[in-house]
Structure formats: structure tokens, C-alpha cells
Amino acid sequence: MSWILMFSLVPDVSAQSLTREECFEDSIARLGCLPFYLGNVINGIFALSGIAAIILIILSGIRLLVSGGDADKVARARKSLFYAILGFVIVLSSFLILRVISFITGAECINALGVNTCS
């Protein structure tokens, strides 16, 4: 019986429905703002991985051009180009997967990569 009383005295943290503006207006960290911060981190990771893939594709193309017909250098440049393109396709397909999941489940609020954009 005492555990029921203990849980009834704990304030409901999930009831905080903070908006994005409320989370970023001051420098006070709140637990309700964690989804917004995670959304920003995820967006940054997606952007950096896309930039890295494009840079690797360009560098692999340059290595292919500079190989001078050496079979070993051409093979290494093609291999790095293949994996750079594969990484870029994986990054782009993650956006497609997110869109398909949101369409199937009806959770349209995850289309914008923020975690908690639903009202």
C-alpha cells in the first residue's frame, strides 16, 4: 500500500508538453526538451554523413583519374568509389525509410526529422 502512495506523490514528468520555442528561449536544460536536442543531433549526423559521402565520392573519382592505368590503383579507387556511393545510398534511404514508416503508421509528425514535432 505504501508503494501506491509513493507513486501518487511523484509528479508526472510526461505531462510537460514543451514547444520548441520554449525549449530554446533560455539556457535552462529541461527533461521535456530532450527530444528536440536529440532531433538536432540526428539532423547533424545525417548532414555530416552526407557531406562525408560526397567528399569521398569526389576523392575516389580523383584517385581513379590519377591512377594512370595502374591496375592496382584503379581497383582501389573503384572499391573506394563503390563504398562511398553505397554509404551515400544508405544515408538517402534512411530518409525514405522514415517517410515510409510515417506513411504506414500515420505518424506524420516524424516526417520532419525532429523527434517530438507533434502537438
MODELLER restraints for C-alpha pairs under 7 A, 6 or more apart:
rsr = mdl.restraints
at = mdl.atoms
rsr.add(forms.Gaussian(group=physical.xy_distance, feature=features.Distance(at['CA:16:A'], at['CA:32:A']), mean=6.12, stdev=0.5))
rsr.add(forms.Gaussian(group=physical.xy_distance, feature=features.Distance(at['CA:17:A'], at['CA:32:A']), mean=6.98, stdev=0.5))
rsr.add(forms.Gaussian(group=physical.xy_distance, feature=features.Distance(at['CA:18:A'], at['CA:32:A']), mean=6.32, stdev=0.5))
rsr.add(forms.Gaussian(group=physical.xy_distance, feature=features.Distance(at['CA:18:A'], at['CA:33:A']), mean=6.89, stdev=0.5))
rsr.add(forms.Gaussian(group=physical.xy_distance, feature=features.Distance(at['CA:20:A'], at['CA:36:A']), mean=6.90, stdev=0.5))
rsr.add(forms.Gaussian(group=physical.xy_distance, feature=features.Distance(at['CA:23:A'], at['CA:33:A']), mean=5.61, stdev=0.5))
rsr.add(forms.Gaussian(group=physical.xy_distance, feature=features.Distance(at['CA:35:A'], at['CA:115:A']), mean=5.39, stdev=0.5))
rsr.add(forms.Gaussian(group=physical.xy_distance, feature=features.Distance(at['CA:35:A'], at['CA:116:A']), mean=5.72, stdev=0.5))
rsr.add(forms.Gaussian(group=physical.xy_distance, feature=features.Distance(at['CA:36:A'], at['CA:114:A']), mean=6.28, stdev=0.5))
rsr.add(forms.Gaussian(group=physical.xy_distance, feature=features.Distance(at['CA:36:A'], at['CA:115:A']), mean=6.44, stdev=0.5))
rsr.add(forms.Gaussian(group=physical.xy_distance, feature=features.Distance(at['CA:36:A'], at['CA:116:A']), mean=6.52, stdev=0.5))
rsr.add(forms.Gaussian(group=physical.xy_distance, feature=features.Distance(at['CA:39:A'], at['CA:113:A']), mean=6.28, stdev=0.5))
rsr.add(forms.Gaussian(group=physical.xy_distance, feature=features.Distance(at['CA:39:A'], at['CA:114:A']), mean=4.43, stdev=0.5))
rsr.add(forms.Gaussian(group=physical.xy_distance, feature=features.Distance(at['CA:39:A'], at['CA:115:A']), mean=5.41, stdev=0.5))
rsr.add(forms.Gaussian(group=physical.xy_distance, feature=features.Distance(at['CA:43:A'], at['CA:113:A']), mean=6.74, stdev=0.5))
rsr.add(forms.Gaussian(group=physical.xy_distance, feature=features.Distance(at['CA:46:A'], at['CA:91:A']), mean=6.97, stdev=0.5))
rsr.add(forms.Gaussian(group=physical.xy_distance, feature=features.Distance(at['CA:50:A'], at['CA:88:A']), mean=6.24, stdev=0.5))
rsr.add(forms.Gaussian(group=physical.xy_distance, feature=features.Distance(at['CA:50:A'], at['CA:91:A']), mean=6.58, stdev=0.5))
rsr.add(forms.Gaussian(group=physical.xy_distance, feature=features.Distance(at['CA:53:A'], at['CA:84:A']), mean=5.50, stdev=0.5))
rsr.add(forms.Gaussian(group=physical.xy_distance, feature=features.Distance(at['CA:53:A'], at['CA:87:A']), mean=6.38, stdev=0.5))
rsr.add(forms.Gaussian(group=physical.xy_distance, feature=features.Distance(at['CA:53:A'], at['CA:88:A']), mean=5.41, stdev=0.5))
rsr.add(forms.Gaussian(group=physical.xy_distance, feature=features.Distance(at['CA:56:A'], at['CA:84:A']), mean=5.79, stdev=0.5))
rsr.add(forms.Gaussian(group=physical.xy_distance, feature=features.Distance(at['CA:57:A'], at['CA:81:A']), mean=5.64, stdev=0.5))
rsr.add(forms.Gaussian(group=physical.xy_distance, feature=features.Distance(at['CA:57:A'], at['CA:84:A']), mean=5.55, stdev=0.5))
rsr.add(forms.Gaussian(group=physical.xy_distance, feature=features.Distance(at['CA:57:A'], at['CA:85:A']), mean=6.64, stdev=0.5))
rsr.add(forms.Gaussian(group=physical.xy_distance, feature=features.Distance(at['CA:60:A'], at['CA:77:A']), mean=5.40, stdev=0.5))
rsr.add(forms.Gaussian(group=physical.xy_distance, feature=features.Distance(at['CA:60:A'], at['CA:80:A']), mean=6.03, stdev=0.5))
rsr.add(forms.Gaussian(group=physical.xy_distance, feature=features.Distance(at['CA:60:A'], at['CA:81:A']), mean=5.09, stdev=0.5))
rsr.add(forms.Gaussian(group=physical.xy_distance, feature=features.Distance(at['CA:61:A'], at['CA:81:A']), mean=6.94, stdev=0.5))
rsr.add(forms.Gaussian(group=physical.xy_distance, feature=features.Distance(at['CA:63:A'], at['CA:77:A']), mean=5.69, stdev=0.5))
rsr.add(forms.Gaussian(group=physical.xy_distance, feature=features.Distance(at['CA:64:A'], at['CA:74:A']), mean=5.70, stdev=0.5))
rsr.add(forms.Gaussian(group=physical.xy_distance, feature=features.Distance(at['CA:64:A'], at['CA:77:A']), mean=5.19, stdev=0.5))
rsr.add(forms.Gaussian(group=physical.xy_distance, feature=features.Distance(at['CA:64:A'], at['CA:78:A']), mean=6.96, stdev=0.5))
rsr.add(forms.Gaussian(group=physical.xy_distance, feature=features.Distance(at['CA:67:A'], at['CA:73:A']), mean=5.41, stdev=0.5))
rsr.add(forms.Gaussian(group=physical.xy_distance, feature=features.Distance(at['CA:67:A'], at['CA:74:A']), mean=5.84, stdev=0.5))
rsr.add(forms.Gaussian(group=physical.xy_distance, feature=features.Distance(at['CA:98:A'], at['CA:111:A']), mean=6.88, stdev=0.5))
rsr.add(forms.Gaussian(group=physical.xy_distance, feature=features.Distance(at['CA:99:A'], at['CA:111:A']), mean=5.96, stdev=0.5))
rsr.add(forms.Gaussian(group=physical.xy_distance, feature=features.Distance(at['CA:102:A'], at['CA:108:A']), mean=5.42, stdev=0.5))
rsr.add(forms.Gaussian(group=physical.xy_distance, feature=features.Distance(at['CA:102:A'], at['CA:110:A']), mean=6.32, stdev=0.5))
rsr.add(forms.Gaussian(group=physical.xy_distance, feature=features.Distance(at['CA:102:A'], at['CA:111:A']), mean=6.55, stdev=0.5))
rsr.add(forms.Gaussian(group=physical.xy_distance, feature=features.Distance(at['CA:109:A'], at['CA:117:A']), mean=5.42, stdev=0.5))
rsr.add(forms.Gaussian(group=physical.xy_distance, feature=features.Distance(at['CA:109:A'], at['CA:118:A']), mean=5.08, stdev=0.5))
rsr.add(forms.Gaussian(group=physical.xy_distance, feature=features.Distance(at['CA:110:A'], at['CA:117:A']), mean=6.97, stdev=0.5))
